[in-house]
Amino acid sequence: MDEPMFPYSRFVVDGFDADALLGVVRDTRFEQRLLAAGHFRACVQRLVFPEFSLDSGAYTLPIFASGSFSQGMIALALAVTCVQPMWANGRWIAAGQIMVFAEDSELNVRPSPGGWQWAVMLIPRTVLQREAVQRVGRELRLPKVGWYSRAAAPRDARNLREGVFTVLQDAAGWQGIVRPEQLEMQASTLLGVFIDAVAASDGGPERRGLGSCNERRRDAIVRQAEAYLKLQLDNPYDSRALSRHLGVGERQLERLFRDAYGHGPCHWHQLARLNLARSALRHARGSVGVTEVATRFGFAHLGRFSVMYRDVFGESPRDTLRG
């Protein structure tokens, strides 16, 4: 007799909580930082099938997420909904445009304001190729390292988005025991729309997977700048020092940061400190006070820190500390 299965899970993060969002993609850790003021809410869903998984998250405010996908798994990712294209590894990606990542590939991503739902399928390369041969009669051109993406035809983008949305909506309505045949039908639908999307986009020269030199350089500069600024979080922002460290002009840095994060490096520095302060307050458990946390992350004026904190997170530092 077939064993019953419980493959679907859903949870809501009400108020920004970086720790709760770390594992929103199965077997990965994506660090996330809030990039805009207001009340943050995320609805995260997961479907686990015998040979692959699908994760999806709907966010009310833009964040910046950085991490690597699972070893041994191809990652197929997309924005199910986004008002404007999202920034990913140095390029702009529209809703419904498939991104194909080799095993253990990195992703830095930021949506534009206005609400965002993402989805990621993790699947072994051999399984994906086996299913592709059955569906489209050939293996897919998958990257051996790195990732690729190219603009999707409107029909392909729509079919992929609608397929993901429909499967998640149906799974959310499941009641009681889920039978294997139900799961098999959902798996078939997802594999079909993802394979069709990749097959429609994997033509053209192999260099398409690596992105342009300009894209790679922009992404590298942003990563180097972020690494440098993370070491300076207890110091005031110094644009000249950052520019000298990278060998890049201040105006160019401003443009690159606005593309990647939606704001300049000075505001990035401030938001990064506020996000770290929030994490510290959440983990304090009475061991430290607001003043000590504010001072630790370079906020000399407690009143200004409290105002900025409330503007971004919608609550006072003391509320977070108590919470």
Backbone bond lengths (Angstrom), bond angles and torsions (degrees), N, CA, C in turn:
res aa  C-N    CA-C-N  psi(-1)  N-CA   C-N-CA  omega(-1)  CA-C   N-CA-C  phi
1 M - - - 1.473 - - 1.527 109.66 -
2 D 1.338 117.25 136.27 1.456 120.75 -179.69 1.515 110.75 -65.89
3 E 1.353 115.06 139.86 1.456 119.92 177.59 1.525 109.69 -79.27
4 P 1.346 118.52 138.93 1.455 120.46 175.01 1.520 110.58 -67.54
5 M 1.320 116.55 153.16 1.459 120.88 -176.63 1.521 109.60 -129.25
6 F 1.328 115.54 152.01 1.460 122.31 177.60 1.532 107.34 -128.24
7 P 1.335 117.50 75.25 1.464 120.80 -169.50 1.519 115.13 -85.27
8 Y 1.330 118.05 -13.15 1.464 120.91 -171.60 1.521 110.56 -105.01
9 S 1.335 115.51 135.55 1.465 120.67 174.24 1.519 109.11 -138.46
10 R 1.317 115.23 154.17 1.466 121.94 -177.60 1.522 108.77 -149.71
11 F 1.331 116.14 137.01 1.460 118.99 171.95 1.524 109.63 -146.15
12 V 1.317 114.90 156.68 1.460 122.06 -177.41 1.524 109.30 -116.50
13 V 1.322 116.51 134.12 1.463 122.88 172.67 1.518 106.77 -106.28
14 D 1.315 116.48 109.82 1.466 122.21 -177.24 1.521 108.32 -105.76
15 G 1.335 116.85 104.35 1.454 121.96 -169.78 1.518 108.08 97.38
16 F 1.314 117.43 134.64 1.466 119.96 -171.93 1.524 111.36 -64.34
17 D 1.330 115.86 127.99 1.460 123.32 179.73 1.526 107.86 -141.39
18 A 1.341 115.97 98.52 1.463 120.64 -175.87 1.521 111.91 -60.79
19 D 1.323 117.21 -35.70 1.467 119.95 -178.97 1.526 111.38 -67.03
20 A 1.322 116.84 -40.15 1.468 120.36 179.84 1.522 111.62 -66.63
21 L 1.336 117.09 -24.19 1.463 121.31 -176.83 1.526 113.35 -94.28
22 L 1.322 117.77 -4.91 1.465 120.68 -175.81 1.527 112.73 -56.20
23 G 1.317 117.19 -43.44 1.460 120.77 -173.29 1.505 114.52 -104.73
24 V 1.333 117.60 32.50 1.471 119.30 -176.36 1.529 112.59 -67.94
25 V 1.328 117.40 -21.36 1.468 121.16 170.68 1.524 107.16 -104.76
26 R 1.285 117.03 131.37 1.464 122.64 -171.74 1.529 112.32 -54.87
27 D 1.333 115.73 132.11 1.468 123.45 175.57 1.523 112.77 59.20
28 T 1.328 117.12 30.90 1.461 121.08 176.89 1.524 109.07 -134.49
29 R 1.331 114.52 171.51 1.463 121.09 173.49 1.527 107.54 -134.04
30 F 1.321 116.48 110.27 1.455 121.77 176.80 1.524 108.70 -111.70
31 E 1.329 115.98 112.68 1.456 120.27 174.96 1.524 108.78 -70.54
32 Q 1.324 116.50 134.80 1.458 120.76 -177.08 1.523 110.12 -130.97
33 R 1.330 115.29 139.12 1.467 121.84 178.54 1.518 109.05 -127.30
34 L 1.296 115.77 139.35 1.460 120.94 177.37 1.522 109.30 -75.22
35 L 1.343 116.79 136.09 1.461 121.51 -175.61 1.520 113.77 -114.57
36 A 1.324 118.50 -2.56 1.464 120.27 -177.18 1.519 109.39 -144.63
37 A 1.332 114.69 153.10 1.460 120.13 -179.81 1.524 110.63 -78.46
38 G 1.323 115.60 153.39 1.456 121.18 177.46 1.511 111.34 131.51
39 H 1.315 116.05 -177.19 1.465 119.99 179.81 1.520 109.55 -88.14
40 F 1.309 115.39 119.68 1.463 121.93 -178.14 1.523 110.24 -90.73
41 R 1.322 115.34 136.79 1.459 120.95 174.24 1.524 108.40 -144.12
42 A 1.315 116.22 135.14 1.462 121.32 178.29 1.515 109.63 -130.45
43 C 1.321 115.67 135.65 1.467 121.92 172.81 1.526 106.96 -112.35
44 V 1.320 116.77 115.80 1.461 122.67 -173.90 1.526 109.44 -112.34
45 Q 1.332 116.44 131.13 1.462 121.90 -178.50 1.530 110.35 -125.40
46 R 1.321 115.09 149.41 1.474 120.06 178.19 1.517 109.96 -141.17
47 L 1.328 115.25 135.01 1.464 123.26 172.42 1.524 108.04 -121.44
48 V 1.324 116.80 125.13 1.462 121.39 -179.64 1.527 108.89 -114.24
49 F 1.322 114.53 118.52 1.459 121.61 178.48 1.532 108.75 -105.37
50 P 1.328 118.22 168.56 1.467 119.36 -178.89 1.525 114.27 -56.94
51 E 1.346 118.09 -33.22 1.466 119.40 -174.45 1.525 114.26 -120.26
52 F 1.299 119.22 -2.56 1.463 120.86 178.67 1.519 109.19 -161.05
53 S 1.328 115.41 174.26 1.468 120.26 179.59 1.523 109.79 -138.36
54 L 1.319 115.56 159.12 1.460 122.58 174.84 1.520 108.16 -131.51
55 D 1.330 116.28 126.97 1.456 122.56 173.30 1.515 109.19 -117.38
56 S 1.332 116.19 148.04 1.461 120.83 178.21 1.518 109.12 -149.22
57 G 1.328 115.49 145.22 1.455 120.56 176.62 1.515 110.64 -138.62
58 A 1.321 116.39 136.96 1.467 122.45 175.59 1.520 107.56 -112.68
59 Y 1.354 117.15 119.21 1.461 123.07 -175.10 1.522 109.65 -114.94
60 T 1.329 115.55 142.89 1.460 119.84 178.88 1.518 112.95 -86.81
61 L 1.339 117.89 -23.32 1.462 122.31 -177.86 1.524 109.92 -128.10
62 P 1.333 117.33 153.08 1.464 119.61 179.49 1.522 111.98 -70.68
63 I 1.321 114.99 141.92 1.459 122.82 175.74 1.523 108.22 -129.43
64 F 1.315 116.05 169.04 1.461 120.63 168.75 1.517 106.76 -115.79
65 A 1.332 116.72 123.29 1.461 122.00 -178.36 1.518 109.47 -116.40
66 S 1.330 115.40 138.16 1.459 120.90 -177.92 1.524 109.42 -141.09
67 G 1.330 116.50 129.51 1.459 119.75 178.97 1.515 111.15 178.14
68 S 1.327 115.88 -168.95 1.463 122.53 179.84 1.520 109.39 -128.42
69 F 1.318 115.60 145.31 1.456 120.26 176.94 1.529 110.60 -77.70
70 S 1.327 116.04 171.13 1.463 122.36 -172.23 1.526 111.98 -64.67
71 Q 1.332 114.78 145.88 1.450 119.71 169.59 1.522 108.83 -69.40
72 G 1.320 115.65 141.65 1.456 119.92 178.09 1.510 114.84 80.64
73 M 1.333 117.29 4.99 1.460 120.86 -177.95 1.528 111.02 -130.37
74 I 1.325 116.59 132.33 1.457 121.73 165.87 1.527 107.38 -74.52
75 A 1.322 117.05 138.52 1.467 121.36 175.87 1.523 109.18 -111.24
76 L 1.317 116.14 127.36 1.462 123.12 174.67 1.520 106.56 -113.85
77 A 1.325 116.81 117.34 1.461 120.49 -170.99 1.519 110.87 -128.87
78 L 1.330 115.15 155.73 1.458 121.02 176.97 1.515 109.95 -161.43
79 A 1.332 114.96 162.07 1.459 121.26 165.18 1.520 107.01 -90.39
80 V 1.324 116.77 116.39 1.464 120.33 176.64 1.519 109.36 -70.07
81 T 1.327 116.40 -42.10 1.464 121.97 174.17 1.520 108.90 -140.01
82 C 1.308 116.85 139.81 1.467 123.47 169.07 1.524 107.13 -165.30
83 V 1.330 116.19 137.87 1.460 121.09 -176.14 1.523 110.50 -66.02
84 Q 1.332 115.75 -45.21 1.456 122.49 177.10 1.524 108.31 -122.65
85 P 1.342 118.10 161.23 1.466 119.41 178.45 1.527 111.99 -55.27
86 M 1.320 116.13 148.97 1.463 121.18 177.15 1.525 109.18 -95.82
87 W 1.327 115.39 154.20 1.464 122.19 178.09 1.520 108.29 -90.87
88 A 1.342 117.36 126.65 1.462 121.10 -179.54 1.521 109.53 -141.52
89 N 1.324 116.12 116.95 1.468 121.68 176.99 1.527 113.24 48.69
90 G 1.327 116.49 40.91 1.454 120.02 173.49 1.512 116.45 93.39
91 R 1.331 118.11 2.08 1.461 118.95 178.55 1.535 110.20 -137.72
92 W 1.328 115.67 166.76 1.460 121.82 -178.35 1.514 109.86 -98.11
93 I 1.332 116.24 131.72 1.462 122.84 -175.48 1.523 109.03 -123.15
94 A 1.331 116.72 123.25 1.465 121.33 -178.86 1.527 110.89 -83.33
95 A 1.322 116.10 163.37 1.467 121.61 177.13 1.528 109.95 -59.19
96 G 1.332 116.34 135.04 1.455 121.46 178.89 1.508 115.01 84.46
97 Q 1.332 118.18 -3.83 1.466 121.69 179.64 1.528 108.92 -85.33
98 I 1.320 117.01 120.11 1.458 121.70 -174.92 1.528 110.63 -74.36
99 M 1.326 116.07 138.08 1.460 123.08 172.17 1.524 107.42 -115.49
100 V 1.326 116.26 130.66 1.463 121.77 -175.57 1.526 108.42 -116.53
101 F 1.334 116.24 117.80 1.460 122.14 -176.12 1.520 110.34 -113.24
102 A 1.336 115.93 132.36 1.458 120.09 171.66 1.527 109.57 -68.12
103 E 1.315 115.61 169.61 1.455 121.14 -178.43 1.534 111.13 -56.35
104 D 1.338 115.87 136.95 1.466 123.56 174.32 1.531 112.70 61.91
105 S 1.319 117.76 29.94 1.467 121.03 179.14 1.521 111.10 -82.64
106 E 1.328 115.47 152.56 1.456 121.85 179.89 1.524 110.67 -90.24
107 L 1.331 114.59 152.41 1.463 120.76 174.58 1.514 109.55 -142.57
108 N 1.326 115.68 127.26 1.460 123.51 166.13 1.517 106.59 -112.52
109 V 1.317 118.01 126.24 1.461 119.32 -173.69 1.518 111.11 -143.10
110 R 1.342 115.02 143.00 1.466 121.55 174.88 1.518 109.20 -141.42
111 P 1.339 117.58 124.87 1.464 119.36 173.53 1.518 110.76 -80.83
112 S 1.307 116.10 159.91 1.461 120.81 170.02 1.526 108.96 -77.86
113 P 1.338 117.95 159.66 1.472 119.74 177.32 1.527 111.34 -60.18
114 G 1.332 115.39 154.80 1.455 119.46 174.37 1.507 115.08 116.97
115 G 1.325 118.14 14.37 1.457 120.38 -179.59 1.512 111.38 93.31
116 W 1.322 115.90 144.37 1.470 120.43 -172.29 1.516 109.03 -156.52
117 Q 1.328 116.61 131.94 1.458 121.10 169.81 1.513 108.57 -125.87
118 W 1.307 116.23 126.95 1.456 122.27 179.25 1.530 109.79 -113.69
119 A 1.325 116.03 162.28 1.464 121.51 174.99 1.522 108.97 -146.65
120 V 1.331 116.05 142.91 1.467 122.56 179.81 1.522 109.39 -136.23
121 M 1.325 116.41 124.40 1.465 121.64 170.13 1.523 108.34 -99.88
122 L 1.330 117.00 129.87 1.459 122.81 172.55 1.523 108.18 -109.72
123 I 1.335 116.07 125.45 1.464 120.12 -173.51 1.527 109.55 -150.96
124 P 1.329 119.25 138.09 1.463 120.31 176.03 1.531 111.25 -61.33
125 R 1.310 115.65 144.42 1.466 121.05 -178.90 1.533 111.43 -55.87
126 T 1.332 116.51 -43.58 1.468 119.59 -177.23 1.525 111.69 -64.42
127 V 1.314 116.46 -38.14 1.468 119.89 179.40 1.526 110.27 -67.22
128 L 1.334 116.38 -44.45 1.463 120.22 -179.69 1.525 110.85 -61.53
129 Q 1.325 117.00 -43.89 1.463 119.69 -179.09 1.528 111.56 -68.23
130 R 1.318 116.86 -37.46 1.467 119.84 176.80 1.527 111.15 -60.67
131 E 1.320 115.83 -45.75 1.460 120.03 -179.56 1.524 111.29 -69.59
132 A 1.337 117.28 -33.67 1.464 120.48 178.87 1.523 110.95 -64.96
133 V 1.328 116.98 -42.86 1.467 120.56 179.09 1.526 110.14 -60.63
134 Q 1.316 116.43 -40.25 1.463 119.84 179.48 1.523 111.93 -67.85
135 R 1.338 116.59 -34.74 1.472 119.15 -174.24 1.524 112.84 -89.21
136 V 1.339 117.77 -46.32 1.471 120.04 -173.55 1.525 112.86 -115.13
137 G 1.336 117.55 0.88 1.452 120.63 174.40 1.508 115.60 81.00
138 R 1.309 118.38 11.16 1.467 121.52 178.67 1.523 109.32 -157.95
139 E 1.339 114.92 164.30 1.454 119.27 172.55 1.526 109.68 -79.05
140 L 1.307 115.65 153.91 1.456 121.66 177.25 1.526 109.83 -82.91
141 R 1.321 115.77 152.44 1.464 120.39 175.19 1.526 107.76 -86.91
142 L 1.306 115.51 95.29 1.459 121.52 -177.34 1.526 110.07 -101.31
143 P 1.320 118.16 143.47 1.467 119.90 178.90 1.523 111.37 -67.63
144 K 1.333 116.26 143.20 1.467 120.43 174.56 1.523 110.65 -81.32
145 V 1.318 115.88 -31.53 1.463 122.08 173.63 1.523 107.17 -139.64
146 G 1.330 116.46 159.30 1.458 119.81 175.41 1.517 112.74 70.77
147 W 1.317 115.47 -145.73 1.465 119.70 -173.84 1.512 109.70 -155.97
148 Y 1.312 116.46 167.92 1.453 120.85 170.95 1.521 109.74 -146.13
149 S 1.320 113.97 161.31 1.461 122.12 173.36 1.514 107.58 -161.65
150 R 1.328 115.57 146.12 1.463 119.34 173.54 1.515 107.80 -144.07
151 A 1.318 115.89 157.16 1.461 121.01 -175.99 1.526 110.69 -56.02
152 A 1.329 115.49 137.22 1.461 121.16 -178.55 1.523 110.56 -97.03
153 A 1.337 116.17 147.02 1.465 120.10 171.15 1.524 108.61 -63.07
154 P 1.343 117.45 145.93 1.473 119.57 -177.42 1.521 113.81 -51.58
155 R 1.327 117.47 -40.41 1.470 119.54 -179.11 1.521 111.26 -65.65
156 D 1.352 116.97 -42.76 1.463 120.43 -179.80 1.525 110.92 -64.35
157 A 1.336 116.19 -42.98 1.464 119.91 179.16 1.524 110.92 -63.28
158 R 1.313 116.50 -42.62 1.471 120.57 -179.69 1.526 111.14 -64.98
159 N 1.324 117.42 -43.95 1.466 120.48 -179.31 1.526 111.62 -62.32
160 L 1.327 116.74 -40.85 1.460 120.27 179.79 1.520 111.14 -66.35
161 R 1.318 116.44 -47.78 1.467 119.96 -179.58 1.525 111.30 -61.75
162 E 1.326 116.26 -46.23 1.464 119.88 -178.06 1.528 111.48 -66.72
163 G 1.334 116.89 -36.37 1.458 119.64 178.57 1.516 112.04 -63.60
164 V 1.333 116.53 -45.69 1.469 120.83 178.80 1.520 110.42 -64.06
165 F 1.322 115.97 -46.87 1.467 120.28 -177.80 1.529 111.15 -61.32
166 T 1.325 116.64 -43.65 1.467 120.71 -177.74 1.524 111.81 -64.91
167 V 1.326 116.78 -43.37 1.466 120.10 179.90 1.523 110.81 -63.27
168 L 1.328 117.24 -43.71 1.465 119.88 179.37 1.525 111.15 -65.65
169 Q 1.314 116.28 -40.61 1.468 120.02 179.27 1.531 110.79 -63.49
170 D 1.320 116.84 -43.20 1.465 120.21 178.73 1.527 111.10 -64.54
171 A 1.330 116.31 -42.16 1.466 120.03 -178.91 1.520 111.44 -64.27
172 A 1.332 116.59 -36.26 1.465 120.24 179.36 1.522 111.54 -64.25
173 G 1.321 117.21 -22.97 1.455 120.93 -179.14 1.516 114.69 -93.83
174 W 1.336 116.34 0.26 1.461 118.83 178.97 1.522 111.06 -61.44
175 Q 1.304 116.38 140.05 1.462 122.60 178.22 1.529 109.45 -122.12
176 G 1.317 116.00 132.37 1.457 120.33 175.25 1.516 112.98 67.07
177 I 1.319 116.02 -141.80 1.458 122.30 -174.58 1.528 110.34 -74.55
178 V 1.330 115.60 135.48 1.463 121.58 176.21 1.525 108.01 -100.70
179 R 1.305 116.16 120.80 1.455 120.99 -178.21 1.528 111.21 -81.21
180 P 1.335 117.83 152.98 1.464 121.39 -179.54 1.524 113.57 -55.16
181 E 1.338 117.90 -35.73 1.467 119.26 -179.01 1.527 111.78 -67.45
182 Q 1.343 117.29 -32.88 1.466 120.04 175.14 1.523 110.26 -64.43
183 L 1.324 115.36 -45.37 1.458 120.90 -179.34 1.525 111.01 -64.24
184 E 1.319 116.63 -39.77 1.462 120.89 179.86 1.526 111.16 -63.45
185 M 1.318 117.14 -38.61 1.462 120.54 178.89 1.529 111.08 -65.01
186 Q 1.336 116.68 -42.71 1.461 120.49 178.95 1.522 110.88 -66.46
187 A 1.328 116.27 -41.31 1.462 120.17 178.68 1.522 110.83 -61.51
188 S 1.330 116.93 -42.21 1.462 121.43 179.99 1.524 111.31 -62.86
189 T 1.334 116.22 -40.86 1.468 120.00 178.95 1.522 110.97 -62.83
190 L 1.333 116.56 -47.47 1.463 120.20 -178.71 1.522 111.77 -64.88
191 L 1.318 117.25 -47.10 1.460 119.62 178.76 1.522 110.87 -58.90
192 G 1.318 116.73 -39.47 1.457 120.31 -179.85 1.513 113.14 -61.78
193 V 1.336 117.56 -49.76 1.469 119.21 -176.02 1.527 111.27 -71.65
194 F 1.332 118.08 -35.30 1.462 119.53 178.60 1.522 111.07 -70.40
195 I 1.320 118.24 -44.42 1.466 120.49 179.40 1.524 110.79 -63.87
196 D 1.318 117.63 -41.99 1.464 120.15 177.36 1.527 110.91 -60.00
197 A 1.341 116.75 -40.96 1.466 120.48 -178.93 1.522 111.23 -66.04
198 V 1.335 117.10 -43.40 1.465 119.93 179.33 1.524 110.24 -67.82
199 A 1.326 117.51 -43.55 1.468 121.06 -179.25 1.522 111.68 -61.00
200 A 1.326 116.72 -33.81 1.465 120.44 179.65 1.522 112.37 -76.39
201 S 1.342 117.02 -15.12 1.467 119.11 -173.46 1.518 113.71 -118.24
202 D 1.344 118.67 0.98 1.468 118.18 -173.47 1.522 113.34 -98.50
203 G 1.333 117.68 14.02 1.456 120.53 175.61 1.516 111.29 -80.61
204 G 1.324 115.96 178.40 1.455 120.26 176.96 1.513 111.77 89.93
205 P 1.335 117.23 176.58 1.463 121.22 -175.74 1.521 111.66 -65.11
206 E 1.321 115.70 152.04 1.465 121.62 -175.78 1.522 112.25 -62.36
207 R 1.325 117.86 -28.16 1.458 119.89 -177.28 1.519 112.72 -64.26
208 R 1.338 117.64 -13.98 1.456 119.85 179.43 1.524 111.49 -58.13
209 G 1.343 117.29 -27.90 1.448 120.62 -175.74 1.510 113.15 -72.10
210 L 1.308 117.05 -17.54 1.455 119.53 -174.12 1.513 112.88 -95.72
211 G 1.317 117.70 -10.57 1.450 119.84 -176.73 1.522 110.10 76.10
212 S 1.307 117.46 167.22 1.453 120.86 179.82 1.521 109.84 -75.89
213 C 1.342 115.21 160.79 1.469 119.85 176.71 1.518 110.30 -58.98
214 N 1.326 116.36 -37.63 1.458 120.46 -179.72 1.525 111.41 -64.36
215 E 1.344 116.51 -42.56 1.466 120.22 178.06 1.515 111.11 -62.33
216 R 1.330 116.62 -45.33 1.462 120.03 -178.37 1.520 110.96 -65.38
217 R 1.323 116.05 -37.24 1.468 118.83 179.65 1.525 110.55 -67.95
218 R 1.345 117.25 -43.64 1.463 120.05 178.17 1.521 110.95 -58.71
219 D 1.328 115.53 -45.32 1.461 119.44 -179.09 1.521 110.69 -64.18
220 A 1.332 117.30 -40.84 1.466 120.64 -179.71 1.525 111.35 -64.19
221 I 1.334 117.18 -41.07 1.467 120.12 179.54 1.521 110.51 -63.76
222 V 1.323 116.55 -43.48 1.468 120.07 179.47 1.524 110.62 -61.70
223 R 1.324 117.79 -42.96 1.466 121.01 179.52 1.526 110.71 -64.10
224 Q 1.342 117.08 -42.67 1.461 120.54 179.47 1.523 111.21 -65.55
225 A 1.334 116.02 -39.84 1.463 119.94 178.75 1.521 110.87 -64.11
226 E 1.320 116.36 -43.31 1.464 119.63 179.70 1.520 110.66 -63.61
227 A 1.333 117.64 -42.63 1.464 120.54 179.34 1.527 110.87 -60.98
228 Y 1.337 116.53 -40.83 1.466 120.12 178.70 1.524 111.05 -65.85
229 L 1.325 116.82 -46.88 1.464 120.30 -177.23 1.523 111.97 -65.29
230 K 1.326 117.48 -30.25 1.462 119.83 177.94 1.525 111.60 -63.49
231 L 1.331 116.33 -25.79 1.465 120.33 177.71 1.521 112.18 -84.39
232 Q 1.337 116.70 -6.00 1.464 121.14 -175.81 1.525 112.42 -116.25
233 L 1.318 117.78 19.37 1.463 119.74 -171.84 1.523 113.62 -70.58
234 D 1.328 117.41 -18.78 1.463 118.83 176.89 1.526 111.98 -94.91
235 N 1.333 116.75 8.41 1.465 122.31 178.94 1.522 110.25 -119.77
236 P 1.338 118.00 155.63 1.470 120.46 174.43 1.528 110.48 -61.12
237 Y 1.316 116.31 152.26 1.461 120.44 179.60 1.520 109.99 -67.62
238 D 1.341 116.88 135.69 1.462 123.12 -179.13 1.527 107.69 -130.33
239 S 1.334 116.49 100.24 1.465 120.38 -175.65 1.526 111.80 -66.21
240 R 1.333 117.17 -37.12 1.464 119.64 -179.50 1.525 111.33 -66.16
241 A 1.324 116.62 -41.49 1.468 119.69 179.26 1.525 110.71 -63.47
242 L 1.327 116.96 -40.98 1.462 120.53 178.20 1.519 110.61 -64.10
243 S 1.318 117.00 -44.05 1.458 121.66 -179.51 1.527 111.04 -62.48
244 R 1.339 116.40 -43.12 1.470 120.13 178.77 1.528 110.92 -64.37
245 H 1.315 116.25 -41.57 1.468 120.45 -178.04 1.527 111.25 -61.26
246 L 1.319 117.02 -38.33 1.464 121.20 -176.35 1.521 113.51 -92.13
247 G 1.331 116.74 -17.34 1.453 119.70 -174.96 1.514 112.83 69.63
248 V 1.329 115.63 32.73 1.464 122.63 -177.30 1.522 108.51 -129.31
249 G 1.331 117.05 140.78 1.456 120.93 179.89 1.518 112.87 -63.36
250 E 1.335 115.86 152.82 1.466 120.70 -177.72 1.531 111.64 -63.28
251 R 1.324 117.86 -38.89 1.467 119.87 179.35 1.523 111.65 -65.97
252 Q 1.337 116.67 -40.07 1.462 119.55 178.15 1.527 110.54 -64.53
253 L 1.333 116.54 -40.74 1.466 120.14 177.23 1.521 111.32 -60.84
254 E 1.323 115.60 -41.43 1.466 119.97 178.89 1.527 110.18 -59.61
255 R 1.337 117.55 -44.53 1.471 121.18 179.97 1.529 111.04 -64.96
256 L 1.328 116.99 -44.00 1.459 120.55 -178.66 1.522 111.48 -63.13
257 F 1.324 116.49 -41.25 1.461 119.96 179.55 1.520 111.14 -67.99
258 R 1.310 117.41 -37.78 1.469 119.22 179.85 1.525 110.78 -66.76
259 D 1.326 116.92 -34.81 1.462 119.51 174.15 1.529 111.07 -65.65
260 A 1.324 116.07 -47.84 1.465 120.24 -173.32 1.520 113.09 -75.47
261 Y 1.333 117.11 -39.95 1.465 120.67 -170.60 1.525 114.17 -117.91
262 G 1.322 116.69 -12.39 1.458 118.91 -177.68 1.508 113.68 86.07
263 H 1.336 117.46 3.47 1.462 122.01 177.44 1.524 108.43 -158.16
264 G 1.329 116.44 171.16 1.452 121.26 -175.83 1.519 113.48 -78.35
265 P 1.352 116.63 173.83 1.468 120.55 -176.89 1.523 113.84 -65.43
266 C 1.328 117.98 -30.93 1.466 119.88 177.93 1.534 110.58 -63.70
267 H 1.332 115.91 -46.21 1.462 119.60 178.98 1.527 110.43 -68.28
268 W 1.335 117.53 -35.45 1.466 120.66 175.03 1.521 109.97 -56.89
269 H 1.339 115.95 -46.83 1.466 121.74 -178.74 1.526 110.52 -58.66
270 Q 1.329 115.98 -43.41 1.464 119.95 -179.52 1.528 111.28 -67.52
271 L 1.339 117.23 -45.26 1.464 120.09 179.87 1.526 111.99 -65.49
272 A 1.323 116.95 -36.66 1.466 119.68 178.35 1.522 110.41 -62.12
273 R 1.334 116.77 -42.05 1.473 119.95 178.56 1.524 110.87 -66.05
274 L 1.330 116.77 -39.60 1.468 119.54 178.76 1.532 111.22 -65.40
275 N 1.328 117.11 -40.67 1.465 120.13 177.88 1.527 111.70 -63.55
276 L 1.330 116.52 -40.44 1.463 119.63 177.82 1.524 111.09 -67.23
277 A 1.331 116.00 -39.18 1.464 119.46 177.62 1.525 110.37 -62.34
278 R 1.317 117.59 -40.29 1.467 120.62 178.62 1.528 110.98 -62.52
279 S 1.321 116.45 -43.81 1.458 119.68 178.63 1.526 111.11 -62.19
280 A 1.339 116.51 -41.55 1.468 120.40 179.22 1.522 111.32 -64.42
281 L 1.322 117.30 -40.87 1.466 120.68 178.89 1.527 111.17 -65.57
282 R 1.321 116.80 -38.44 1.469 120.05 179.42 1.527 111.73 -64.83
283 H 1.340 116.26 -30.36 1.459 119.94 -176.88 1.529 112.96 -98.34
284 A 1.325 117.52 -0.37 1.469 120.41 -173.53 1.526 112.62 -65.12
285 R 1.321 116.55 -45.44 1.469 122.02 179.15 1.528 112.16 51.25
286 G 1.337 115.27 43.36 1.456 120.47 175.82 1.509 115.25 84.07
287 S 1.335 118.15 -3.07 1.466 120.11 -176.43 1.518 112.88 -79.86
288 V 1.336 117.85 -25.52 1.468 121.93 178.33 1.519 108.89 -137.85
289 G 1.338 115.69 163.05 1.450 120.78 178.38 1.512 111.75 -105.84
290 V 1.329 115.91 176.42 1.460 121.54 -178.57 1.517 111.06 -62.06
291 T 1.326 117.07 -42.58 1.466 120.57 -177.81 1.518 111.20 -60.42
292 E 1.320 117.00 -44.27 1.463 120.51 -179.35 1.526 111.30 -63.46
293 V 1.329 116.80 -41.86 1.466 120.17 179.09 1.521 110.68 -65.77
294 A 1.330 117.00 -44.93 1.465 120.43 179.89 1.524 110.90 -59.44
295 T 1.322 116.33 -44.44 1.464 120.82 -179.19 1.526 110.90 -65.07
296 R 1.318 116.68 -39.32 1.466 121.21 -178.36 1.518 111.48 -58.45
297 F 1.334 116.82 -33.68 1.462 120.02 -177.38 1.522 113.02 -105.44
298 G 1.320 115.93 25.01 1.456 121.08 168.53 1.505 116.45 83.51
299 F 1.336 118.94 15.76 1.469 121.73 177.40 1.529 108.33 -96.60
300 A 1.321 115.43 103.44 1.463 120.14 -175.04 1.522 112.41 -79.53
301 H 1.316 117.34 -27.22 1.470 121.58 -176.33 1.526 108.51 -107.20
302 L 1.331 117.20 109.40 1.458 121.50 -174.22 1.523 112.22 -62.57
303 G 1.339 117.09 -39.37 1.459 120.08 -179.37 1.516 112.05 -62.72
304 R 1.329 117.31 -44.72 1.466 120.74 178.95 1.530 110.66 -65.64
305 F 1.320 115.59 -39.91 1.465 119.38 176.96 1.525 110.75 -58.45
306 S 1.307 117.15 -45.32 1.466 121.06 -178.58 1.520 111.69 -63.29
307 V 1.337 116.80 -40.46 1.466 120.84 179.58 1.530 110.42 -65.54
308 M 1.337 116.60 -47.90 1.471 120.11 179.56 1.524 110.63 -62.16
309 Y 1.308 116.54 -40.74 1.460 121.48 -179.08 1.528 110.94 -62.51
310 R 1.321 116.21 -46.36 1.464 119.87 179.86 1.527 110.92 -65.14
311 D 1.339 117.18 -39.12 1.462 120.50 179.86 1.533 111.46 -59.93
312 V 1.331 116.59 -38.74 1.464 120.53 -176.53 1.523 112.03 -82.54
313 F 1.327 117.10 -46.62 1.469 120.56 -170.36 1.525 114.39 -102.38
314 G 1.328 117.04 -6.29 1.458 119.40 175.49 1.512 114.91 76.85
315 E 1.317 118.09 11.97 1.458 122.76 175.96 1.521 108.92 -152.71
316 S 1.318 117.21 161.66 1.459 120.81 -179.17 1.525 110.26 -79.21
317 P 1.341 117.66 158.53 1.469 119.55 175.30 1.522 112.53 -56.92
318 R 1.316 117.16 -36.50 1.473 120.03 179.96 1.529 111.08 -66.46
319 D 1.333 116.72 -36.12 1.468 119.45 176.45 1.530 110.81 -62.01
320 T 1.338 115.89 -42.38 1.468 119.65 177.73 1.521 110.67 -63.63
321 L 1.319 116.24 -41.83 1.462 120.97 -179.04 1.529 111.35 -62.38
322 R 1.327 115.94 -38.52 1.468 119.78 -179.93 1.533 111.88 -74.57
323 G 1.359 113.97 -27.46 1.443 120.24 -166.89 1.456 121.38 -67.39
